[in-house]
Amino acid sequence: MTAHTPTREAPAGPATPATDRSVTAARPPHPRWLLRLHGPALYVWAALVAVLALGLLWLWGPLTDAAADAWRQYNACAGNGPCTYDQDAIVTYKSVYNYVTLPLSALPFLVGAWSGAALFGRELEHGTAQLAWSQGLSPTRWLATKLAVPALLVTAGTGLLVTLHRLAWSAGDGRIDTAKTWYDDPTLHANGPTTVAFALAGLAAGALAGLLLRRTLPALLLALAAVAAVRFLAVLAMPHLWPGVTRVSPLTDGYRGSGLGVDSGLVTSTGAHIADPGCGPTAVPECKTLYERLDATGFYSTFHPESHHWPLQLTTTALVLAVAAALTVAAFALIRRTTATTAASHAAAQESAV
């Protein structure tokens, strides 16, 4: 008979490592994970925002004051022979204004290209995203984190630059003769939240392009095309999102009123609005005869004055943000469908192998 050796049961202790891993995997990823992964892009973004902010501060203060003084000198001696004024200040103001306004207008394209290429396209192409999914991070949570953190940084940076641009432009409005009008296209959007909305739409478009194409260069190109389309259509829609002001003037006076144009043409004796044939002033006999034949009595012009700046900005921003939200919803729907199809195919392959 063999002796029976009693066995000791392991005392109940803390959770097993497997349990610890499952608990850790269930925790949401910390934003620092994304910042470490895309550190170079963050540094480039911070440097770009800092450089443009310094340029706008310079434009807002010393450059505007110097250019305004130069224009006062020029206007004081205009028509009185040789004039001495600080021409360099005027030229410098104009150059710096363009140097900060055009890059600010291009930021949504930069955000869209980075989102499509680096943030999503490259990670899906190289399998980095799939590796994260296999380690307990769900695809939906992965997408949410990769959109939320950049959206916060893009909104903060672009919002700061837009605010500074508005302040810099306002400081020169009415003081500098060559200052851009409020309805100049780059100035109009750099002076309001539409640029922030364009940047967020670029981020969402890049996410959808990366998830759809899963390759770096094609996703970059598609994101750029999407941002260009959103901006182009928003510019076309903007004048029609708020009621304009219509001004009628006699044929001898030509068009009256300035601002963001909506429509223009001829007014007939019945009050109807018809297209302007583009002949010219009534001083030209042929044009006068043409207007009489058309029964035209004057010109009409429908436009937005400067008082409509904020209504136009807010309505257009709401429209673009709605587009960004739709692109984001489409990205989540696509990643759910794609990962669900992949998981089902993998399960079917395992069953067939058994």
Summary of the structure (lengths in Angstrom):
residues: 354
radius of gyration: 30.3
end to end distance: 44.5
largest distance: 132.8
contacts: 1065
relative contact order: 0.10
helix: 69%
strand: 7%
